[in-house]
Amino acid sequence: MDVLRIILAVALGPIFVFTGGIKIYGLPRSLQYRDHFGMSPSRWQAIGVLEAAGGLGLLGGLAVRPLGIAAGAGLCALMSGAVLTHLRARDPIAAVASASGVLLLASASLVSGIAA
């Protein structure tokens, strides 16, 4: 499980830092999604901060396992909200499946951190 934990942290950590940064800095495509979901700018930026912090937490969890577990739990909660947001917006199944896939990977990261 430790190898899986490392692989998931190295793969997911930078992705969440990147996607969080896009929201924090308000890049145009990100703002289109924000408007599609009907979210306020402050909520969108808060989600970005949480995503970036979760990604950094996964990477930091390679050195301090409880940090990685906490980050994994937070990212699971965040991605559960993302799936629900896509469903609420009546997005195409591909968008729901994409968010669900990331939720599955975040869940695997959490479980592998606990099991390590």
All heavy atoms as an XYZ file, in Angstrom:
816
protein
N       0.818     -1.203      0.000
C       0.000      0.000      0.000
C       0.854      1.256      0.000
O       0.403      2.295     -0.439
C      -0.923      0.014      1.219
C      -2.154     -0.810      1.062
S      -3.208     -0.192     -0.252
C      -4.761     -0.764      0.295
N       2.076      1.151      0.515
C       2.916      2.344      0.577
C       3.299      2.829     -0.820
O       3.353      4.032     -1.055
C       4.167      2.072      1.424
C       4.701      3.338      2.047
O       3.879      4.172      2.487
O       5.923      3.506      2.071
N       3.533      1.899     -1.734
C       3.876      2.286     -3.104
C       2.681      2.998     -3.748
O       2.841      4.028     -4.401
C       4.305      1.052     -3.935
C       4.459      1.411     -5.398
C       5.596      0.472     -3.382
N       1.495      2.474     -3.534
C       0.290      3.107     -4.069
C       0.113      4.504     -3.475
O      -0.215      5.454     -4.194
C      -0.941      2.247     -3.770
C      -2.279      2.800     -4.245
C      -2.278      2.978     -5.762
C      -3.420      1.895     -3.801
N       0.346      4.646     -2.185
C       0.236      5.949     -1.521
C       1.189      6.957     -2.154
O       0.810      8.097     -2.430
C       0.549      5.796     -0.023
C       0.469      7.079      0.765
C       0.710      6.808      2.248
N       2.076      6.424      2.537
C       3.032      7.294      2.875
N       2.769      8.570      2.972
N       4.245      6.865      3.139
N       2.399      6.540     -2.425
C       3.402      7.422     -3.028
C       2.989      7.802     -4.451
O       3.030      8.975     -4.836
C       4.792      6.757     -3.005
C       5.288      6.632     -1.560
C       5.783      7.539     -3.858
C       6.480      5.710     -1.383
N       2.578      6.816     -5.228
C       2.173      7.076     -6.614
C       1.002      8.047     -6.656
O       1.003      9.011     -7.432
C       1.818      5.757     -7.340
C       3.090      4.925     -7.566
C       1.097      6.023     -8.659
C       2.833      3.516     -8.041
N       0.000      7.822     -5.814
C      -1.176      8.693     -5.817
C      -0.831     10.103     -5.346
O      -1.326     11.091     -5.902
C      -2.289      8.091     -4.960
C      -2.969      6.866     -5.571
C      -3.870      6.183     -4.554
C      -3.748      7.243     -6.821
N       0.024     10.212     -4.346
C       0.407     11.540     -3.862
C       1.167     12.314     -4.926
O       0.904     13.501     -5.158
C       1.248     11.414     -2.588
N       2.088     11.638     -5.588
C       2.899     12.302     -6.623
C       2.046     12.641     -7.844
O       2.267     13.660     -8.506
C       4.110     11.420     -7.001
C       4.820     11.939     -8.231
C       5.070     11.334     -5.824
N       1.048     11.822     -8.132
C       0.185     12.089     -9.285
C      -0.890     13.129     -8.970
O      -1.094     14.073     -9.735
C      -0.474     10.791     -9.755
N      -1.571     12.966     -7.853
C      -2.702     13.845     -7.525
C      -2.280     15.178     -6.922
O      -2.940     16.195     -7.155
C      -3.657     13.145     -6.559
C      -4.437     11.961     -7.103
C      -5.273     11.331     -5.996
C      -5.311     12.387     -8.256
N      -1.216     15.175     -6.139
C      -0.794     16.400     -5.468
C      -0.631     17.576     -6.421
O      -1.297     18.607     -6.258
N       0.208     17.440     -7.434
C       0.388     18.561     -8.371
C      -0.881     18.921     -9.140
O      -1.113     20.089     -9.452
C       1.481     18.066     -9.324
C       2.212     17.023     -8.557
C       1.175     16.371     -7.680
N      -1.714     17.936     -9.438
C      -2.961     18.222    -10.159
C      -3.861     19.118     -9.320
O      -4.407     20.114     -9.815
C      -3.675     16.914    -10.559
C      -2.870     16.188    -11.642
C      -5.105     17.193    -11.025
C      -3.344     14.782    -11.943
N      -4.006     18.786     -8.039
C      -4.852     19.609     -7.172
C      -4.239     20.985     -6.931
O      -4.968     21.980     -6.845
C      -5.137     18.902     -5.848
C      -6.278     17.924     -5.932
C      -6.045     16.561     -5.886
C      -7.579     18.374     -6.057
C      -7.097     15.662     -5.961
C      -8.638     17.482     -6.140
C      -8.404     16.118     -6.088
N      -2.926     21.057     -6.835
C      -2.286     22.376     -6.693
C      -2.568     23.213     -7.940
O      -2.910     24.402     -7.848
C      -0.765     22.235     -6.450
C      -0.069     23.581     -6.546
C      -0.510     21.591     -5.078
N      -2.457     22.598     -9.098
C      -2.692     23.299    -10.361
C      -4.145     23.757    -10.491
O      -4.424     24.921    -10.780
C      -2.302     22.390    -11.533
C      -2.540     22.991    -12.884
C      -1.697     23.981    -13.375
C      -3.603     22.570    -13.668
C      -1.918     24.543    -14.627
C      -3.829     23.122    -14.914
C      -2.975     24.114    -15.394
N      -5.083     22.829    -10.287
C      -6.496     23.197    -10.441
C      -6.931     24.198     -9.378
O      -7.750     25.075     -9.643
C      -7.416     21.963    -10.419
O      -7.243     21.254     -9.183
C      -7.128     21.041    -11.591
N      -6.373     24.076     -8.187
C      -6.666     25.064     -7.156
C      -6.125     26.435     -7.528
O      -6.801     27.451     -7.356
N      -4.926     26.461     -8.075
C      -4.316     27.722     -8.492
C      -5.110     28.414     -9.582
O      -5.243     29.643     -9.592
N      -5.666     27.620    -10.483
C      -6.489     28.184    -11.559
C      -7.694     28.918    -10.967
O      -8.063     29.998    -11.419
C      -6.934     27.068    -12.523
C      -5.753     26.600    -13.370
C      -8.079     27.527    -13.412
C      -6.040     25.375    -14.201
N      -8.290     28.317     -9.954
C      -9.443     28.958     -9.306
C      -9.016     30.184     -8.503
O      -9.685     31.220     -8.529
C     -10.151     27.956     -8.402
C     -10.890     26.864     -9.151
C     -11.472     25.856     -8.190
C     -12.206     24.745     -8.906
N     -11.317     23.808     -9.593
N      -7.912     30.075     -7.795
C      -7.438     31.188     -6.966
C      -7.149     32.411     -7.826
O      -7.524     33.533     -7.478
C      -6.186     30.776     -6.165
C      -6.547     29.713     -5.120
C      -5.543     31.992     -5.504
C      -5.348     29.011     -4.503
N      -6.482     32.190     -8.940
C      -6.088     33.307     -9.798
C      -7.168     33.728    -10.785
O      -7.012     34.718    -11.491
C      -4.776     32.982    -10.520
C      -3.626     32.936     -9.560
C      -3.035     31.736     -9.216
C      -3.171     34.102     -8.952
C      -1.993     31.696     -8.303
C      -2.138     34.066     -8.027
C      -1.550     32.860     -7.712
O      -0.532     32.820     -6.801
N      -8.266     32.998    -10.833
C      -9.394     33.397    -11.665
C      -9.115     33.398    -13.151
O      -9.516     34.326    -13.854
N      -8.461     32.356    -13.635
C      -8.214     32.267    -15.069
C      -9.550     32.156    -15.818
O     -10.517     31.590    -15.301
C      -7.303     31.093    -15.380
C      -5.891     31.206    -14.773
C      -5.036     30.022    -15.166
C      -5.210     32.495    -15.189
N      -9.612     32.711    -17.025
C     -10.893     32.842    -17.734
C     -11.729     31.563    -17.833
O     -12.929     31.591    -17.581
C     -10.485     33.342    -19.118
C      -9.215     34.085    -18.871
C      -8.514     33.333    -17.775
N     -11.118     30.446    -18.201
C     -11.891     29.199    -18.333
C     -12.471     28.792    -16.980
O     -13.598     28.302    -16.890
C     -10.999     28.096    -18.902
C     -11.717     26.795    -19.140
C     -12.659     26.916    -20.315
N     -13.211     25.604    -20.613
C     -14.435     25.419    -21.019
N     -15.224     26.431    -21.233
N     -14.874     24.219    -21.260
N     -11.709     29.009    -15.927
C     -12.175     28.699    -14.587
C     -13.396     29.540    -14.232
O     -14.347     29.052    -13.621
C     -11.043     28.954    -13.585
O     -11.522     28.893    -12.270
N     -13.367     30.803    -14.625
C     -14.489     31.696    -14.326
C     -15.749     31.278    -15.075
O     -16.865     31.457    -14.574
C     -14.113     33.138    -14.648
C     -12.942     33.702    -13.841
C     -12.665     35.140    -14.237
C     -13.184     33.569    -12.349
N     -15.570     30.690    -16.259
C     -16.730     30.174    -16.995
C     -17.391     29.040    -16.219
O     -18.621     28.971    -16.132
C     -16.309     29.698    -18.383
C     -15.931     30.819    -19.316
C     -15.381     30.301    -20.649
O     -15.151     29.102    -20.829
N     -15.162     31.211    -21.579
N     -16.564     28.156    -15.646
C     -17.116     27.068    -14.826
C     -17.794     27.636    -13.585
O     -18.885     27.200    -13.204
C     -16.017     26.077    -14.408
C     -15.653     25.104    -15.489
C     -14.419     25.172    -16.120
C     -16.533     24.109    -15.889
C     -14.078     24.278    -17.120
C     -16.206     23.211    -16.893
C     -14.975     23.300    -17.494
O     -14.646     22.414    -18.483
N     -17.162     28.597    -12.936
C     -17.737     29.216    -11.737
C     -19.125     29.769    -12.054
O     -20.081     29.535    -11.312
C     -16.828     30.334    -11.237
C     -17.370     31.040    -10.003
C     -16.721     32.364     -9.789
N     -17.171     33.311    -10.823
C     -16.576     34.455    -11.088
N     -15.499     34.816    -10.428
N     -17.045     35.260    -12.015
N     -19.228     30.483    -13.168
C     -20.504     31.069    -13.545
C     -21.526     29.991    -13.913
O     -22.707     30.101    -13.577
C     -20.315     32.037    -14.702
C     -19.481     33.250    -14.313
O     -19.324     33.510    -13.096
O     -18.961     33.930    -15.226
N     -21.064     28.934    -14.575
C     -21.949     27.818    -14.930
C     -22.554     27.196    -13.667
O     -23.736     26.849    -13.645
C     -21.164     26.773    -15.726
C     -21.889     25.480    -15.925
N     -22.970     25.357    -16.768
C     -21.689     24.252    -15.379
C     -23.405     24.105    -16.735
N     -22.642     23.421    -15.903
N     -21.736     27.081    -12.630
C     -22.211     26.478    -11.383
C     -22.946     27.475    -10.489
O     -23.496     27.103     -9.468
C     -21.043     25.863    -10.609
C     -20.401     24.700    -11.307
C     -19.019     24.619    -11.415
C     -21.151     23.679    -11.858
C     -18.408     23.556    -12.055
C     -20.553     22.608    -12.504
C     -19.177     22.541    -12.601
N     -22.912     28.751    -10.855
C     -23.600     29.769    -10.079
C     -22.962     30.033     -8.723
O     -23.663     30.331     -7.750
N     -21.647     29.947     -8.660
C     -20.938     30.161     -7.393
C     -20.424     31.588     -7.296
O     -20.090     32.202     -8.304
C     -19.761     29.199     -7.277
C     -20.161     27.789     -7.070
S     -18.717     26.792     -6.678
C     -19.461     25.187     -6.676
N     -20.334     32.055     -6.084
C     -19.775     33.386     -5.856
C     -18.258     33.334     -6.036
O     -17.643     32.271     -5.861
C     -20.105     33.864     -4.439
O     -19.388     33.092     -3.492
N     -17.651     34.468     -6.365
C     -16.189     34.501     -6.500
C     -15.466     34.054     -5.224
O     -14.467     33.335     -5.302
C     -15.885     35.963     -6.825
C     -17.128     36.449     -7.497
C     -18.264     35.739     -6.792
N     -15.974     34.449     -4.070
C     -15.290     34.076     -2.822
C     -15.377     32.572     -2.567
O     -14.406     31.955     -2.116
C     -15.866     34.854     -1.639
O     -17.246     34.591     -1.490
N     -16.514     31.963     -2.876
C     -16.638     30.506     -2.696
C     -15.709     29.778     -3.664
O     -15.052     28.808     -3.306
C     -18.071     30.053     -2.911
C     -18.202     28.521     -2.812
C     -19.601     28.067     -2.959
N     -20.293     28.355     -1.704
C     -21.557     28.064     -1.484
N     -22.279     27.499     -2.428
N     -22.107     28.335     -0.342
N     -15.648     30.269     -4.918
C     -14.799     29.643     -5.930
C     -13.332     29.699     -5.501
O     -12.605     28.707     -5.617
C     -15.021     30.332     -7.267
C     -14.455     29.602     -8.445
C     -13.412     30.004     -9.218
C     -14.897     28.357     -8.987
N     -13.186     29.088    -10.212
C     -14.079     28.074    -10.097
C     -15.903     27.454     -8.649
C     -14.237     26.926    -10.866
C     -16.062     26.322     -9.418
C     -15.246     26.059    -10.505
N     -12.910     30.860     -4.998
C     -11.525     30.987     -4.540
C     -11.268     30.115     -3.315
O     -10.195     29.520     -3.186
C     -11.184     32.440     -4.238
C     -10.940     33.242     -5.495
C     -10.398     34.619     -5.191
O     -10.750     35.232     -4.189
N      -9.547     35.108     -6.075
N     -12.248     30.024     -2.426
C     -12.088     29.166     -1.241
C     -11.909     27.707     -1.657
O     -11.066     26.993     -1.100
C     -13.286     29.319     -0.313
N     -12.676     27.275     -2.639
C     -12.520     25.908     -3.152
C     -11.121     25.740     -3.734
O     -10.468     24.715     -3.518
C     -13.616     25.583     -4.185
C     -14.969     25.470     -3.496
C     -13.281     24.297     -4.948
C     -16.149     25.405     -4.443
N     -10.644     26.756     -4.451
C      -9.292     26.704     -5.002
C      -8.235     26.584     -3.916
O      -7.288     25.798     -4.041
N      -8.399     27.342     -2.846
C      -7.448     27.269     -1.727
C      -7.472     25.872     -1.118
O      -6.417     25.291     -0.821
C      -7.761     28.352     -0.668
C      -6.981     28.108      0.613
C      -7.466     29.736     -1.231
N      -8.671     25.322     -0.938
C      -8.781     23.978     -0.366
C      -8.163     22.919     -1.283
O      -7.500     21.991     -0.806
C     -10.242     23.643     -0.077
C     -10.889     24.463      1.034
C     -12.392     24.193      1.093
C     -10.228     24.175      2.371
N      -8.378     23.059     -2.588
C      -7.765     22.119     -3.535
C      -6.243     22.195     -3.480
O      -5.564     21.160     -3.412
C      -8.215     22.419     -4.967
C      -9.588     21.940     -5.308
C      -9.943     22.192     -6.762
O      -9.059     22.561     -7.567
O     -11.120     22.010     -7.102
N      -5.712     23.414     -3.525
C      -4.257     23.584     -3.500
C      -3.673     23.069     -2.187
O      -2.650     22.381     -2.178
C      -3.891     25.050     -3.721
N      -4.340     23.389     -1.083
C      -3.860     22.912      0.219
C      -3.917     21.388      0.294
O      -3.003     20.751      0.836
C      -4.692     23.537      1.341
N      -4.972     20.807     -0.260
C      -5.076     19.340     -0.273
C      -3.969     18.708     -1.097
O      -3.381     17.696     -0.695
N      -3.668     19.297     -2.233
C      -2.576     18.782     -3.062
C      -1.240     18.877     -2.352
O      -0.447     17.921     -2.367
N      -0.990     20.016     -1.726
C       0.253     20.168     -0.956
C       0.280     19.204      0.226
O       1.326     18.652      0.568
C       0.412     21.610     -0.475
C       0.675     22.647     -1.568
C       0.623     24.053     -0.978
C       2.006     22.386     -2.247
N      -0.889     18.994      0.828
C      -0.979     18.053      1.947
C      -0.677     16.623      1.531
O      -0.039     15.879      2.271
N      -1.137     16.237      0.340
C      -0.804     14.892     -0.141
C       0.701     14.736     -0.310
O       1.279     13.711      0.074
C      -1.493     14.615     -1.482
C      -2.987     14.362     -1.475
C      -3.482     14.109     -2.893
C      -3.354     13.193     -0.573
N       1.324     15.766     -0.867
C       2.780     15.700     -1.055
C       3.502     15.738      0.285
O       4.444     14.974      0.508
C       3.238     16.849     -1.960
C       2.731     16.761     -3.403
C       3.027     18.049     -4.152
C       3.325     15.561     -4.109
N       3.054     16.602      1.182
C       3.653     16.662      2.515
C       3.424     15.377      3.300
O       4.220     15.010      4.161
N       2.327     14.692      2.963
C       2.018     13.431      3.626
C       3.007     12.325      3.322
O       3.040     11.312      4.017
N       3.828     12.526      2.305
C       4.883     11.542      2.039
C       5.908     11.548      3.165
O       6.538     10.527      3.446
C       5.553     11.835      0.697
C       4.651     11.668     -0.523
C       5.360     12.140     -1.786
C       4.203     10.221     -0.657
N       6.067     12.687      3.825
C       6.996     12.793      4.949
C       6.280     12.652      6.294
O       6.835     12.096      7.239
C       7.731     14.135      4.898
N       5.054     13.167      6.369
C       4.275     13.143      7.615
C       2.930     12.502      7.293
O       2.000     13.175      6.839
C       4.079     14.583      8.165
C       3.302     14.557      9.465
C       5.413     15.282      8.325
N       2.844     11.211      7.510
C       1.679     10.437      7.070
C       0.345     11.006      7.553
O      -0.608     11.081      6.773
C       1.816      8.975      7.459
C       0.802      8.087      6.755
C       1.117      6.617      6.882
N       1.181      6.159      8.238
C       0.163      5.577      8.875
N      -0.974      5.379      8.255
N       0.300      5.176     10.106
N       0.194     11.443      8.808
C      -1.103     11.997      9.223
C      -1.545     13.205      8.379
O      -2.735     13.407      8.158
C      -0.873     12.392     10.686
C       0.221     11.489     11.151
C       1.114     11.311      9.949
N      -0.588     13.981      7.913
C      -0.917     15.110      7.045
C      -1.523     14.620      5.730
O      -2.518     15.166      5.246
C       0.330     15.956      6.770
C       0.170     17.134      5.812
C      -0.832     18.135      6.367
C       1.521     17.794      5.570
N      -0.948     13.589      5.172
C      -1.480     13.009      3.943
C      -2.863     12.414      4.139
O      -3.728     12.530      3.267
N      -3.089     11.805      5.286
C      -4.414     11.243      5.584
C      -5.442     12.360      5.700
O      -6.536     12.280      5.131
C      -4.358     10.384      6.868
C      -3.507      9.134      6.619
C      -5.760     10.012      7.342
C      -3.177      8.337      7.868
N      -5.095     13.414      6.419
C      -6.012     14.552      6.559
C      -6.300     15.194      5.200
O      -7.454     15.527      4.887
C      -5.423     15.582      7.524
N      -5.255     15.352      4.388
C      -5.439     15.930      3.057
C      -6.328     15.035      2.199
O      -7.209     15.519      1.484
C      -4.082     16.145      2.386
N      -6.104     13.737      2.266
C      -6.934     12.800      1.507
C      -8.396     12.870      1.919
O      -9.290     12.863      1.078
N      -8.641     12.969      3.219
C     -10.025     13.077      3.705
C     -10.665     14.379      3.216
O     -11.815     14.387      2.769
C     -10.049     13.007      5.231
N      -9.907     15.461      3.287
C     -10.431     16.739      2.821
C     -10.723     16.734      1.330
O     -11.753     17.254      0.887
N      -9.837     16.124      0.562
C     -10.049     16.058     -0.880
C     -11.228     15.156     -1.235
O     -11.954     15.432     -2.195
C      -8.771     15.607     -1.590
C      -7.649     16.651     -1.585
C      -6.350     16.040     -2.116
C      -8.035     17.873     -2.399
N     -11.450     14.108     -0.453
C     -12.631     13.266     -0.678
C     -13.904     14.072     -0.453
O     -14.854     13.992     -1.246
C     -12.615     12.047      0.247
S     -11.442     10.779     -0.244
N     -13.925     14.857      0.611
C     -15.096     15.707      0.875
C     -15.277     16.726     -0.240
O     -16.402     16.947     -0.728
C     -14.933     16.403      2.227
N     -14.183     17.334     -0.646
C     -14.234     18.347     -1.706
C     -14.738     17.745     -3.018
O     -15.590     18.327     -3.700
C     -12.838     18.933     -1.885
C     -12.710     20.232     -2.644
C     -13.460     21.351     -1.946
C     -11.240     20.595     -2.771
N     -14.240     16.585     -3.371
C     -14.642     15.956     -4.631
C     -16.061     15.400     -4.551
O     -16.757     15.331     -5.567
C     -13.642     14.875     -5.040
C     -12.291     15.435     -5.459
S     -12.378     16.812     -6.639
C     -13.244     16.062     -8.007
N     -16.517     15.026     -3.374
C     -17.930     14.647     -3.227
C     -18.810     15.844     -3.555
O     -19.826     15.718     -4.254
C     -18.218     14.161     -1.803
O     -17.521     12.972     -1.538
N     -18.404     17.002     -3.067
C     -19.123     18.224     -3.395
C     -19.074     18.529     -4.885
O     -20.050     19.011     -5.463
N     -17.952     18.250     -5.521
C     -17.825     18.483     -6.966
C     -18.786     17.596     -7.744
O     -19.441     18.057     -8.685
C     -16.385     18.237     -7.413
N     -18.881     16.333     -7.354
C     -19.804     15.419     -8.032
C     -21.237     15.934     -7.877
O     -21.997     16.002     -8.851
C     -19.663     13.977     -7.480
C     -20.783     13.083     -8.005
C     -18.303     13.396     -7.835
N     -21.604     16.318     -6.664
C     -22.955     16.834     -6.423
C     -23.213     18.126     -7.204
O     -24.319     18.339     -7.716
C     -23.169     17.063     -4.930
C     -23.217     15.805     -4.078
C     -23.274     16.152     -2.600
C     -24.376     14.911     -4.477
N     -22.197     18.966     -7.308
C     -22.340     20.216     -8.061
C     -22.587     19.935     -9.535
O     -23.443     20.569    -10.166
C     -21.083     21.093     -7.870
O     -20.965     21.415     -6.483
C     -21.166     22.364     -8.681
N     -21.861     18.978    -10.100
C     -22.079     18.604    -11.498
C     -23.484     18.022    -11.698
O     -24.147     18.321    -12.699
C     -21.033     17.592    -11.968
C     -19.713     18.194    -12.295
N     -19.503     18.963    -13.413
C     -18.509     18.142    -11.654
C     -18.234     19.365    -13.448
N     -17.618     18.870    -12.387
N     -23.931     17.224    -10.742
C     -25.273     16.661    -10.852
C     -26.325     17.756    -10.756
O     -27.291     17.776    -11.526
C     -25.499     15.607     -9.760
C     -24.733     14.293     -9.933
C     -24.849     13.444     -8.676
C     -25.242     13.532    -11.146
N     -26.144     18.668     -9.815
C     -27.091     19.766     -9.630
C     -27.184     20.645    -10.884
O     -28.253     21.131    -11.241
C     -26.688     20.608     -8.428
C     -27.767     21.607     -8.021
C     -27.313     22.545     -6.947
N     -26.597     23.619     -7.635
C     -25.554     24.264     -7.165
N     -25.066     23.970     -6.003
N     -24.967     25.215     -7.850
N     -26.046     20.827    -11.551
C     -26.006     21.640    -12.770
C     -26.505     20.865    -13.988
O     -26.548     21.420    -15.080
C     -24.589     22.139    -13.015
N     -26.867     19.603    -13.782
C     -27.327     18.736    -14.875
C     -26.295     18.659    -16.002
O     -26.626     18.695    -17.187
C     -28.674     19.188    -15.397
C     -29.763     19.194    -14.350
C     -31.119     19.489    -14.959
N     -32.141     19.761    -13.977
C     -32.779     18.869    -13.230
N     -32.457     17.603    -13.326
N     -33.716     19.242    -12.378
N     -25.046     18.546    -15.594
C     -23.953     18.425    -16.557
C     -23.999     17.062    -17.243
O     -24.585     16.109    -16.715
C     -22.606     18.604    -15.855
C     -22.291     20.054    -15.555
O     -22.963     20.942    -16.122
O     -21.385     20.313    -14.752
N     -23.346     16.958    -18.389
C     -23.286     15.666    -19.090
C     -22.627     14.599    -18.212
O     -21.817     14.905    -17.337
C     -22.430     15.955    -20.322
C     -22.443     17.429    -20.480
C     -22.657     18.013    -19.123
N     -22.974     13.363    -18.491
C     -22.461     12.242    -17.707
C     -20.936     12.207    -17.705
O     -20.326     11.797    -16.721
C     -23.063     10.900    -18.189
C     -22.755      9.765    -17.202
C     -22.571     10.553    -19.574
C     -23.455      9.899    -15.892
N     -20.301     12.669    -18.769
C     -18.832     12.672    -18.831
C     -18.242     13.570    -17.742
O     -17.231     13.224    -17.127
C     -18.354     13.125    -20.206
N     -18.868     14.699    -17.472
C     -18.371     15.603    -16.433
C     -18.567     14.987    -15.052
O     -17.691     15.075    -14.191
C     -19.082     16.951    -16.519
N     -19.715     14.346    -14.857
C     -19.979     13.676    -13.575
C     -19.007     12.516    -13.394
O     -18.450     12.323    -12.305
C     -21.444     13.189    -13.499
C     -21.697     12.434    -12.207
C     -22.412     14.364    -13.642
N     -18.775     11.765    -14.457
C     -17.858     10.624    -14.392
C     -16.433     11.083    -14.114
O     -15.704     10.434    -13.355
C     -17.911      9.824    -15.686
N     -16.039     12.193    -14.695
C     -14.695     12.719    -14.474
C     -14.501     13.090    -13.003
O     -13.509     12.702    -12.376
C     -14.460     13.934    -15.368
O     -13.211     14.505    -15.101
N     -15.435     13.831    -12.455
C     -15.343     14.205    -11.037
C     -15.411     12.966    -10.151
O     -14.709     12.877     -9.136
C     -16.459     15.188    -10.682
N     -16.231     11.992    -10.539
C     -16.335     10.746     -9.773
C     -15.023      9.964     -9.806
O     -14.625      9.362     -8.808
C     -17.469      9.874    -10.318
O     -18.701     10.538    -10.187
N     -14.370      9.981    -10.954
C     -13.073      9.306    -11.070
C     -12.026      9.926    -10.166
O     -11.250      9.220     -9.515
N     -12.012     11.251    -10.109
C     -11.058     11.927     -9.219
C     -11.416     11.639     -7.765
O     -10.533     11.441     -6.928
C     -11.010     13.446     -9.506
C     -10.082     14.149     -8.541
C     -10.559     13.693    -10.941
N     -12.715     11.582     -7.456
C     -13.140     11.197     -6.103
C     -12.638      9.792     -5.775
O     -12.142      9.549     -4.665
C     -14.664     11.264     -5.990
C     -15.283     10.681     -4.716
C     -14.739     11.371     -3.467
C     -16.799     10.778     -4.774
N     -12.735      8.890     -6.717
C     -12.251      7.526     -6.508
C     -10.745      7.508     -6.233
O     -10.273      6.816     -5.321
C     -12.586      6.658     -7.721
C     -12.192      5.197     -7.646
C     -12.938      4.503     -6.519
C     -12.486      4.513     -8.970
N      -9.982      8.297     -6.999
C      -8.533      8.361     -6.776
C      -8.202      8.995     -5.424
O      -7.289      8.534     -4.725
C      -7.861      9.137     -7.910
C      -7.854      8.452     -9.274
C      -7.343      9.402    -10.346
C      -7.017      7.184     -9.221
N      -8.928     10.045     -5.056
C      -8.710     10.664     -3.746
C      -9.046      9.667     -2.632
O      -8.345      9.606     -1.614
C      -9.549     11.935     -3.611
N     -10.093      8.881     -2.836
C     -10.465      7.857     -1.853
C      -9.380      6.788     -1.739
O      -9.046      6.341     -0.633
C     -11.798      7.202     -2.242
O     -12.820      8.146     -2.276
N      -8.836      6.395     -2.867
C      -7.745      5.413     -2.859
C      -6.529      5.971     -2.132
O      -5.844      5.254     -1.393
C      -7.383      5.011     -4.287
N      -6.274      7.257     -2.323
C      -5.169      7.896     -1.622
C      -5.396      7.882     -0.118
O      -4.490      7.575      0.671
C      -5.001      9.341     -2.127
O      -3.994      9.999     -1.413
N      -6.608      8.191      0.286
C      -6.945      8.182      1.715
C      -6.801      6.775      2.304
O      -6.150      6.589      3.347
C      -8.372      8.699      1.921
C      -8.951      8.606      3.339
C      -8.094      9.408      4.312
C     -10.391      9.075      3.343
N      -7.365      5.790      1.633
C      -7.306      4.420      2.133
C      -5.873      3.908      2.182
O      -5.453      3.269      3.160
C      -8.201      3.483      1.272
C      -7.962      2.026      1.600
C      -9.660      3.854      1.455
N      -5.086      4.218      1.149
C      -3.704      3.745      1.153
C      -2.886      4.447      2.243
O      -1.977      3.855      2.819
C      -3.057      3.954     -0.222
O      -2.929      5.318     -0.529
N      -3.220      5.703      2.539
C      -2.535      6.393      3.642
C      -2.865      5.780      4.981
O      -1.996      5.631      5.846
N      -4.109      5.424      5.174
C      -4.531      4.791      6.435
C      -3.900      3.415      6.573
O      -3.453      3.028      7.658
C      -6.069      4.722      6.516
C      -6.658      6.125      6.634
C      -6.516      3.846      7.677
C      -8.155      6.194      6.457
N      -3.860      2.672      5.467
C      -3.362      1.299      5.500
C      -1.845      1.192      5.599
O      -1.318      0.154      5.969
C      -3.840      0.542      4.265
N      -1.139      2.281      5.254
C       0.338      2.224      5.231
C       0.916      2.059      6.626
O       0.397      2.464      7.604
C       0.892      3.487      4.584
